[in-house]
Amino acid sequence: MPARGQENGFGVIEGMWLPDDACALGVGWERIIFDWAQHQPTRPDDWHTLNVDDRWLEAAQNCGREVIAVVKNTPAWATDGLPGAGVPRGLYLPLDDSGNLWANFIRRAAEYYAPRGVRRFIIWNEPDIDRETYGYEFEGDLEDYFQLLKVAALAAKQGNPDALIHVAGTTYWHDVNVGRRLYVDRLLERINADPDAAQHDHYFDALTLHIYFRVETVYDIARAMRNILETHGLGHKHIWIVETNASPNLDPQWRVARPVWQIDLAQQASYLVQAAALGLAAGADHIGVYKFFDWNLPPGAESFGLLRADGSRRPAFDAWRMVIQHFQGVDRAAVAANDRAVVVLLNRQDGVSITVGWARMAEPVYLQVPSSGSSALLLNEYGGIIRMNASNNGWYHLLLSGAACNAADGCPVGGTTALLIQSDWAAEPLPGARAPFMSITIDGSQPLMWVGDVLNGS
């Protein structure tokens, strides 16, 4: 499993619209669409870059925010298929053939954007969505996507030897719901069958995931992807959860009518904190919110933003800022759960340990956590801090409020998250230890069973 670096792994989708707010949030990266059809709308000699404004890139660099490019949208002149979703013409020609239009574009983009601070390229978006389904973006089959990825990896390295390639974000559920092997599993099998893959580090550096609404699936899906990587001998590759959120349709300032996923503002904030903790425990390196700002959104449309269309901040903005401030530098993590609660343990490189807990169901839960000292810091989801004293027998007792549940959704998000920060357990192992972590209990009697692994360990 890859080691976590010192960089800020928490990001947003499209922070460029309000760069001062993105800077205040403190994210380490943002994803921006690099639209091929807008770069080259009429012919291969076109090169129009206003769709990725240099001012956006400069603002990101000035604030220490890395820009991640998601490259998609075939120009009509460059495909024999559907404009936007069509397979690029010449995709199977040699890499340096002028007729390989995709190779030419990626090579030029990698070279052009390198001095502007862009070196990561996500190759297309959600190719696992079938033609008949809403959100369909790629007309090719898996073989075509493999070729798209391979050509992009090789051509990008020609334009910038430091370029890094991400597999397209996938939905997971489009395969699961029809009983099909996961797209990523099938793709990695195809990559390993290529005789030249190993010498080119298998044509990618990271998997990209999109996970929404039901928070516990963040751990389940990310862990499944980690297992798939390891099964194919690619356990050194990184996992980025590039899109995650539970969009709040019950925001009093922006109501959205939908039959399922009844999410209020507090649940959205809880989701982001819980998703970040679970993602780290599952082995993800980077986690991002879709999305930062609901720009150009008509009233009543689906609204995901940390900032509303009028620029006002939702509570989730402060929750994500709290995650960025306190979850950076985590190098070990584990998760434990029973039918009533989930607890994630995060160890930071500076020796700080954070116990993150929430109730799974509507009933509140008392969490009993052993102390490493006489006092600790108790955080709420928005960054508010109080000092908490341990009881006389050496425990912290945390009341976890119940989750908001309903008949259609069940309990998609846990109750309000509690975060207990202690600083004296830097050398304490996580899973496998007998104490103190293994003695965390619910209501003083129900021990939690560890089901996670450390991020960097066996």
N, C-alpha and C positions, 0 to 999 in steps of 0.2 A: 504494500500500500504506500502511495507517495507521502512523503513528509510534508506537513504544512509549513509554509514559509512565514516570514514576518510581515508580508504585505496584508493590507486590509482586504479581506475577502468578501465584504458585503457591498452590494451594489443595487442599482435601480435600472429600469428600462427608461431611456430617454430623459435624462436629467437636463439636457441641453436647453430645453425651452425656458427654464427659470434657473440659470446657472448660480445665482446668488443663494437661492434656497437649497440647491443641490450641494453647494459648498458648505452651507450651514449644517446640513444633515450629516456631512462627513463621510459619504460613501467613497469606497475605494475604486469603483468602476461603474461605467454605464454602458448599456448596449444601444447602438444606433443602427437603423436600417441603411445599408449601402445598396441602393437600388440600381441594378445594372441597367435597366431600361431608361432610367433618368440620366445616368452617366453617358450612355450611348444610345440616344433615342432613335436615330435614323440610319446610322452606318458605323462601321468599325473605327473610322477615323475620328468620330465624335469624342469629346472629353469634357463633359459639363459636370462641375463638382458643387454647384450651389445646393444640391440636395443633401450634401454633407458640408455645411458651411465651415470654412476654415476658422471662423470666430468661435464656433462650438468646440472645435478641437483645441484651440488656444486657451479657451476658458477652462476646459477640463485639465489641460496640462498645468495651468497656473494654480489649480486647486489640488493637484496631485491625484487626479481621477483618470484612470485608464479608460480609453474608449475601445469597446469591443464591437467589431463590425459583423452584422448578420447580412450576408450577401444573398440576394434572391431576385426574382422577377426578370425573366428572359425577354429582351426586346422582341417585338413582332418580326423584325427583319432577320433575327438570329435563330429562328426556329421554324420547323415545318409543322409544329403543333400549335397548341393554344398559347397565344401571347400571355406572358407572365408565368405560366406553369409549364410551358413546353420544354422538352429536352433540347439543349443547345445544338445547333447544327454543327457537324464536324467533331462532335465530342469524342469519337473513337479514332480520329486521325492522330498521327504522331504529335507529340507535345509541341514541337517547334514548327509544325505545319501552319501556314497562315490561315488555312481553313478551319483550324480548331479555335473557334471564336471564344469559347469559354476560357481556354488556356491563355489566350491573348489578353482578355479582360482581367483575369485574376493576376497575371504577371504584372500588368501595368498598374493595377490597383495596389498591389503589395509594394511596388517600387515607389509609387507616388505618395502613399500615405505613411511610409516608414519614417521620414523626417518629421512628420506631423504627429508622431507618437502612437500610430496604430499598427499593431503587429498581430493581433488575434482576429481570426476570421471564422465565424460560424457559417458553415456551408449549407445554405438554404434553411428552410423552416418546415417542420412537421411533414416530412415526406411519407409518413405512415398513414396519413389521412387519405381515404379512398376518394375516387372521383365523385361518387354520389353523395358525399358528405360535406356539410358546411365546413368551411375552413380549408378546403382542398387547395394545395399550392404547388404540387409537383406531379406532372403527367407521367413521368417515367416509372419503370418498375425498379425493383431493388438492384438489379444489375446496372441500370442506368444511374442510379444514385451512387453505387460503388464507383463507377467511372467518373462521375461528377466530383466525388470526394478525392479520388486518386489524382486526377488531373489538377484539381485545385491545390493539393498538397505539393505536388511537384512544381507547378508553375509559380506558386507563391514563393517557394524557396529560391527560384530563379530571380524573382523581383526583390526579395528581401531574405537573405539566409537566416534571419532571426524570426521569420514568420512562424506563427503557431496556428494549428488548425483544430477546429472543434467540429465534431459530428453534429448534424442538425438536431435541434431540440425535437423530441418525440413526445407523443401524448400518453403512451403506455396503454391507455384504455381502449383505443381503437383496435388493438390486437386482442386484448383480454376479452372484450365483449363479444368477439366472434370466435373465440377459442383458437386463436392462431398464435404460433410461436412469436415471441416479441421481435419487432423489427430490428432492434439492436443486436439481439442474439443471432439472427440470420445474417445481418450485415457483418458482424465480426467473423462468423464462419466463412463468409465470402472473402473477406480481407485475408484471412489466414490461408486461404486456398491460392492466393496470388503468389507466384514464386518470387516476386521482387519485393513483397511487402516488408519482410524483416529488415532488409537493408535500408528501407526508408521509414523505419520506426512505425510501420503499419499505417502510414498516411494520416495519422491524427494524434493529437495530444490530449484531448479531453472529450468526454461525453457531455451532452447538454440535456437537461431535463426540464420539463414543464409540469408542475404539480399544483393542483388547486383544491380549495374548499374543505376537504376532509383532512384534518391536520395529521392524523396518524399515518396516512398514506405517504407522507413525506419520508418517514423512516422506511416504510415497507418498500416503496419504489426505489429509493436511493440504495437501499441494501440489496435489493434484487439486482440492480445494475452493477453494484460492486461484485456480487457473486458471479455475474455473467462475465465481467472482465477477467476475474481470476480463473474461471473455467476455461477461457480461451488463452490463458497465459499472458494476459495483458493487465495484470494487477497494478503495474506501475503507472497506468494512465489515471488522469484526474477526472473528477466528477464535479460539474458545475450545475447547481439548480438555478438556472438563469431566470425562470419565471415561477413565482409562487405568490399566492394571495387568496383571500376570501373576500370577494368584492361585496361591499355593504349595500344591499338594496333597501335597508331600513334607515338610511341616513335621513333625518328629518329635513335636511337642506337639499336632498337629491334622491327622491323616491324612485325606485325602479320596480315595476311589476314583473314577477316571475313566479312560477308554481313551486319551485324548490329552492333550496339554499337561502333560507331566510336568515340573513346575517346583519347584525347591527354594528354600530361603530366600535363598541367594546369588544365584540367578537373578532372583528378584523384586527384590532391591536393584539389581542390574545393569540390569534392565529400566527401572526408574524413572529412573535417571541417564541412560541412553541415550535414553529416550523424551523426556525434557526437552530434551536437546541437539538431537535431531532435530526436535522440535516447533518450537523456536525457529528452526532453520535453514529450516523450511518456511514460516514466517511466522505462526505462532500467537502470540497475545498472552498468553494465560493457559492454564495447564495444571494439571489437578487429578487427584488419586488417588481412585479408587473402591476401597475407601473407608477412612475413618479408623479405625473401631472396629466389630468384629463383634458388636454388641449383640444379645442375645436370639437367639443362634444355636444350634440343636440340634447335638449332637456328630455329626460326619461330614458336616455340610452344607458347601457351597461357602464357602470362607473367603477374603476379599480383604483384610482389614484390616491397616493398619499396626500396629494393636493387636489382639491376639487377644480372644476372648470373655471371658477372665479378666482382661483389662486389661494383660497383659504385652506388651512391645514386641517386634515382629519387627525384624530388622536393617534392613528397608526403612524403618523410622521414621528411623533415623540417616541413611540414604541420602537421604531426602527433605529432611531438615533441612540436609544438606550442599548439596543443589541450591538450596534457598531462600537459604542464606547466600552462595553464590558465583555463582549465575546471575542474581541480581537486577541490573537496570540494563543488561542486554545490549541494544545497539541495532543491532548488525550481526552476522550469522552466515552461515556457509557450510558445506557438507558436501562431502566427497570420499570416494570409495570405489573399491576394486578387488575382485577376487574373494576377497581374503584379509582385508581390514580396512576399517573405517570411521573417518574422522576428521572431527570437527566443530570448527570454529574459531569462538569466541565473542569478540567485542570488547565490553567494557563501556564505559559512558559515562565512567568514571573513568580510562580509559586502560589498564586491565588486559586482557590477552589470555589466553584459556584454550584450550589444545589438548586436546580430549577424544577419546580413541582406544580402540578395542577390536577384537579379532579376530572375524571373522565365522564361522569354521569351527573344527574341533577342534584344528587345528595352531596352536601359538603363533607370534607374529609379533614381529619387532624393528622398532620404529618409530624413524626417525631424524628429529629435529626440529631445525632450525637455531636457534641461540641469539641472543637480543638483548642478552645480558649474560653475566657470568661465572657467574651462578647463577640458579636458578629454584626455585619451590616445587612439589613433587610431592604431589598429593592422592590418597588412595584414596577409594573410594566412600562411606565412612562418615565422612569429614572428617578423617582422620588426615593430618598434614602432615610432610614431611621436606624439608630443603633439599638441592637437587641441583646439583652443579657441572657446568658444561659441559666437554666434552672439549677437549684442546689445539687441535683443529682447529675448534672452535666448534659442536659438536653435542651434543644430548641424545639418549641411546640408551635407549629404553623397551622393556621386554619385556612384551608383551601376552599373557596366558595364553589358551589355546584355549577355545572355547565348549563347553558341555555339549550334546551332540547325541544323538539316538536315531532309530531307524528310523521311528517314527510321526510325529514332529514335525520331523525335520531338526534345524536349529539355530535355534530361535525367538528366542533371546536371545544377544547377543554374550558373549564372555568378560569377565572382570573388567575394569572400565573404569579407565584411567589418565587423570589430569587434570594437565596441566602449566601452571602459572600464571607468566606473564611480564608485565612492566609497562612495557616501553619501546617498544611498537609501536602507540601510540595513533593515530598518523597513517598507519599502513601500510594501504593498501587490501587488501581480501580477494581475491575473485575478480578475475582480470585482472592481478594483480601478477606480476612475474617472480621476485621474491624478497622476503622469505624464505619466505613461505607456500607458494609453488608448488614449492619444492624439498623438501618433506617426502617421504620415501621409506620403503618397506618393505624391510627387510633390506639397506639401503644401495644398492639398485639399481632397485627397481620404483617409479617415480613414481606418485603418486596423481593421478587425474583429477578436477577439480572439476565437480560436477554440481549444486551449489546456487546460490542467489542470496543477496545481502545482504538483510537485513530492510528496511532503509530506504535504497534506492538504486535505480538503474536495472537 
